[in-house]
Amino acid sequence: MVHDPLSLLDALVVALSGFVIVFLMLALLWGIILVISRVVSGVEHHPIPGMAAPAPAPAPVRAAAPAAAPQVVLEGIDETQAACVMAIVSHETGIPLDQLVFKSIKAV
């Protein structure tokens, strides 16, 4: 049996119903995700009775406070460019930035 092609109005109704179904399903998924996220956040904030809370991690042992870093003399260069130069030197040498001492940085 051969059917005639859909008229313009029928095609618009089919397309519109498809859009409505897709957006209804998206809204349903959004609602499910919202409910699950609230349930999970509620469980996280209210521990199950009888379960011991994990012991807090001990504070890391820190060395004595480092002395104030000497000021770097900048000649012909702004602070942002100097910070970039310091970061590049630290990265290329593999030495942590807090172990490097810069006395002056001059634009060439």
N, C-alpha and C positions, 0 to 999 in steps of 0.2 A: 504494500500500500504506500503510495507516494503522497507526502504532505507538502503543502505549499510552504515557501519560506516564511519566517516570522515577519509580521508587520512591524513597523517602527514602534508603535505603541507597545506591542507584545515584547519586543526586545528591550525596551526601556523598563518595563515591569520586571522582567527576568533579571536585568542588571541591578535594578534597585533592590529587589528582594535578596540578591546575592550580597550586596553591600550591607544591608540590614543584618543578615545572618552573621556575616563576618564581624561586624561591630558588636553585636550581641555576644558572640563568643569571646571577643576580646574583653568586654566588660565583665563577663563571667569569670574569665581567667584572672583579671585584675582583682576581683572580689575574693577569689580563692587565695591568691597570693597575699592579699591584705590580711585575711583571717589567719593564715598560717604564720605570717610574720608576727602578728600580735600574740598568738599562742606561744611561739618560740621565745619571744622577748619576755613574756610572762613567766615561762618556765625558768629562764635564766635568772630573773630577779628574785624568784621564790624557790630556794633550793628544796629538794625533797627531804622531809623529816627523816632522821636516822642516818643521813649521809653526812660525813664529816666534811667541813669546808677545807679546801686545800690550805696548807700552811703558807703564809706569805713568804716570798723569796727574801733571803737576807740582803741587806743593803750592800752594794759592792764596796770593797775596801778601796779608798782613794789615797793616793800619795799626798804628801804635803802640798798645799796650795802653791801653784807656780808663781814665781815672782812676776811682777807687772812687766809686760812685754815692752821692750824699748820702742820708741817711736821710729817709724821709717821715714827717711827724708825723701820726698818725692820731687823730682826735678823735671818739669815739662810733661807731667803725666798726672791724670786725675786718679782719685781713689778707686774707681771702678776698674780702670785699666791696670792699676797696680795689683788689685785683688786677682784679676785674671792672670797676670804674670806670676804671682805667687802660687796660684793653683796649678798652673802649667808646670812650673819648676818642681813642685811637690809631686805631681803625677809622673813626670818624666824621670825623676830621680828615684821615685819609690819611697821617699822619706816623708813621714807624716808632717803635715803643715805645722803642728805644734812643736816639732823638733827643729824646724828651720829658723834661722835668725836672719832677717833682712835688715841691713843698715841703711841702704839707700837704693832707689830705683830711679834711673835717669833715662829719658827718651833719647834715642840716638838719631 
